[in-house]
Amino acid sequence: MKWNDPNFLMWLLALLPLLFITGLMIQRREKLLARMADKGLWTAMLPGHSTQRRRTKNVLRILALALALVAVARPQRGFKWEKVHQRGLNIMVALDTSKSMLAQDIKPNRLQQAKWGVRDLLNELKGDRIGLVAFAGDAFLQCPATIDYAAFLMMLDDVYAGIIPLGGTDLFQALEESIDSFETETQADKVIILISDGEGHTGDPLALLPRLKKEKIRVFAIGVGTREGELIQTSDGFVKDSDGNVVKSSLNESMLKRLAFETDGFYVGSAPGDFGLERVYQQGIAELQREERESRMAKIWTERFQWLLGAALVLLVVEATVRSVKRGYA
């Protein structure tokens, strides 16, 4: 026996105080009735009154809820082996980690919104390999392309502004490191998702366009931030330039749009509540050519939640048929 979502079982502990509280409410109701009239008069005042029936209905509801929670945890017992064919393409996420990504024109800040957006992107992937390049004034491969999405998320969580000591934003290094990270021999399309505010300070990313086109790598760019811009606040205060002036970071879309357009990708500007990666996948990446990878044997567990869910529904039906008052008095 194994559980697909065992965390739901923890909620079973909350049912004990719930059973206790609802029992106290029924008991309190009885005490209020006792204050109003002697128990000997209840039969005349409340024909068919039955405390036991109310307690029975309460217990049935709690039991049904308990079974439903266990069902949601998805118990699985028994398995069979099946051959699984994998198809996928190669995606490299180049994520800007410069200090300008700490600007809060997109709450809580640009970098955190970007990381949340990449997390949501993983929900769309079906066997696609994905890797991560972090960049600022330099770039390095944070996570090689993999289908182990849990490992990828661990690497993504470790990314922070300043993870690369060299300051600035070098889009050339970001793209070059991403290109070098792809497998050389593959039939699948290659994609770079470039996430940045576009404020490049060093390098000329346009110099890589011939190589990107030769290797048929598409760039999909996500512009993070607003054109109006925002001050960059760190734990040490606001970022200042060499003259002591407070730095204001604004979204620079022109370079990002050019890179995307020249490589048959497209550009999306992020917005609160819509970072843009879902649109990039559905309108661009989803239709690209995927490569048949090695098939493998997978252990497919048999779901057993149906019986528990059915039992919960039966209990609710029984609870609905139990009257709060004795038959003949309703």
N, C-alpha and C positions, 0 to 999 in steps of 0.2 A: 504494500500500500504506500502511495506517495501522494503529496498534495501539490497542486500547481500554484496555488496562491495561499500558502499557510498563514500569512499575516491576518487574514480574515478570522481565523480561529481565535485570535486574541479578543475579538469583540464578544465572544461567548462569556467572558468574565463580566462584562457590563450587564448581562442579563440577570445575574444574581441580585445586584442592588435594585434592578428594575422590578423583579418579582417581589422583593421585599417592600419597595415603595408602593406598588399597586395593591399589595396585601394590606398595608397600613391604611391606604385610602378606603378600602372596603370596610376595614375595622372602624375607621373614623366615622364612616357613614352610619354604621350600626350604633355607635355611641351617641351620635346626634339624634337618631330615632329614639334611643332610650331616654334621652332628655325630654323629648316631646311627649312621649306616652309610655306607660308601662308595657312590658312585653306581652302581657296577657291581652292587651287591647290591639296588638298589631294585626291579628287575624281579621278583626273587624275594620280597622283603618286601612290596612294594606293587604287586601285579599290576594293570596297566591305568592306573597313575599317569600323569597328563599335566598338566604345568604350563601348557602352551599352552591347553588347554581351560579351565582356571580363569581365565586371562587373558582369553580370548574371552568367557566368561560375564560377567566383570566389566565389560568394555567395552560389552557389549550392555545391561547394566543402566544404566550411566551415560548411554548414548545415548538410551535410552528415557526416562530422567528429564529429559534435556535437551529432547527433543521435547515432553514433557508440559508443561514450563515455558513453552516457546514457545507451546503451544496455550492455556495459561491466560492468556497476555498478549493473546489474542484478535486475531490478525491479520485484517485486513479489506481486501478488494480489490474494487473495482467497487461501484457504487451505483445506486440508482434514486430518483426523486422520487415522494413520496406526499403526498396531501393529508391533513393531520392536523387533526381537530376537537378543540378544547379545551373542556373543561367544568371549572368550578371555582367555589369560593366564596371569600369574603374573610375572612382570619384576621389579627387583630392581636394580637401577643404583647406584653403589658405586663409588663416585667421589673423587679422591685425591685432597685435597685443601692445601697441605703442601707448604712451600715456594719454594721447588724445582720445583713446577709446574709453577713458574714464569720464568723459563729459556726460552730463546728465540731461541733455536735451531729449533723450529717450530713457525713461526710467526703468530700473534704478540707475543704469548707465549703459553706454553703447556695448561694452564688452559682455556684460551679463545678458543683455537681450540677445546678442549674437550666439552665446553659448546655449541659451534656451531654444533659439531657432534651430540650431544644429541638432539638439536633442529631438525636437519635433520631426526633423527630417528623417531620422533613423526609423521612425514609425512607418515611413513610406517605402523604405528599401526592402526588397525581396531577393536576397542573395547577392546584391551588389557589393563589391569591395569598396571600402571607404578608408581614407587615411587623413592625417592632419599635419599641416605645416603651420607652425607659429612663426610670426615675423614682426619685426620692428625695424631697427636699423640694419639688422641681419636676419637670417632665416635658418630654421633647422627643422628636421623631420621629427615631429613630436610622436606620431604614430604611423607606422607603415600601413599600406592598404591591407585591410583585413575584413573578413566576414564575422569576426568575433566582436559583435557590437558592444558587449559588456566591457571588454578590454578597451575598446575605443572610448567609451564613456568615461572610464577611469582616467585615461589620458587627457580627455577634454576637461574634466573637473580640475586637473592639476594646472591648467593654463590660467595665468593671471597677468595683469598689466605690469610689465617690468621683468617678466620671465627671461627676456633677452636683455642683457646688460647694455648693449649698444642702442642708444636712443634714436629717434627719428622714425621714418617710415620708408622702407625701400621696397617698392613694388617689383622692381627687377629681380631682387634676390628671392622674393616670395614666389614669383612665377618660375624662376630657374630651378629652385629647389623642388617645386612641385613637379616640373617636367622630368627632372632626374629621378624622381621617386616612382615613376610609372614603369611597369614591365615593358621590355622592348618588344617582345614577340607576343602579340595578342590580337585577336580579331574583334574584340569588344571596343566600343567607342570609349574615348578618354575624356574626362570632364574635370575642369578646375572650377571650383566655386570660390571666388575671390570675395572675401568679406572685409570691407575697410571703409573708412571715412574718406578715402581718396587723397589725403594730404601727403603726397609723395615729396620727400625732401632730397633723396639721392637716387641715382640710377635712372636709366631710361627704359621703362618696360616695353615701349614700342619697338625697341631693338630686337625683342624676342618674337615679334609677330611672324617673321619668316619661319622660324623653328616651330612655332605653334601650328602654323598652317601645314608645314611639311609633315609633322607627326599627327596631323588631324586631331588636335586637341581643342575642344571648345571651352571657352571661358564664359561662365555665367557670373555676373558681378552683382553683389548686394551693397548698395550704398547705405551706410549707417550714420544717422545724425540728421541734422536739419541745415538748410542753407543759411538760416539766421545765426546758427552756431551757439556755443555755450562755453563758459569758462571751465577750465580743467581743474577739478579739485581732488587732491590726494590727501593722505593721512597727515602730510606735512604742510597742508594749506594749498593755496592756488599756485599753479605752475606759472613761472615767470621766465621771460627771455633774458638774454645776457645783459640787457640794459635795465632790468628790474621791472619791466612792464608786464602786467598780467596777460597771459596768452589766452586768446579766444579761438577755439577750434570750430571750423565750419565744414560742412559736407562739400567735397569737390567731386562732382559727378563726371566731368568731361573725360578724364582719363579712363575711368571705369567703363563708361559707355563706349569709348573708342575700342578698348580691348575686347569687349563683348561683341560689338558689331563686326569687327574685323575677323573674328574666329567663328562666326555663325552661332554665337550664343545670344544672350540678351541681358539687359540691365534692369534691375528692380530696385526702387528706393524703398527702404524699410519705413514702417510707420507703427505707432503704438497699436498693439493688438494684431498687427499683420506684418511680421518681420519680412516675409517675401519668399522664404525658402520653399514653402509649400507650392507656391505658384511656379517657382523655378522647376521643381520636380514634375508637377503635373503638366505644365505647358511646354517643357523643354526636355528634361531628362527622361521622362517615362517612355518616350517614343524612340529613344536611341537604340542602336544595335547592341544586343547582349550576346555574350559568348557562352557556348555550352561548356561547362566545366566538368571535372571528373564527377561521376556519380558515386554515391556512397550509401552505405546501409545505415538507416536510422531506426532507432527504437521508438515505436509509436505506442504510447500508453493508452489503455482503454478507459474512457471516462465513466465514472459511476455516480455522478451528481444527480442524474435523472431520478433515481429512486428516492433520494432524500428530498428533492424538490417536489416529487409527487406526494410523498408522505406529508410534507408541509401543507400542500394544497388540501389534502384529505382532512387534516386537523382543522384547517380554517373552515371547511365545509361543515364539519361536525360542530365547531364552535358556533357557527351561524344557526344551526338547528337547535341548539340548547337555548331555551327561553330563560329570560331573567326571572320570570314568575312561573308558578306551576301551571300546567295545562288546565284549561277551563276558566282561568282568571284573566288571561291576556285580553 
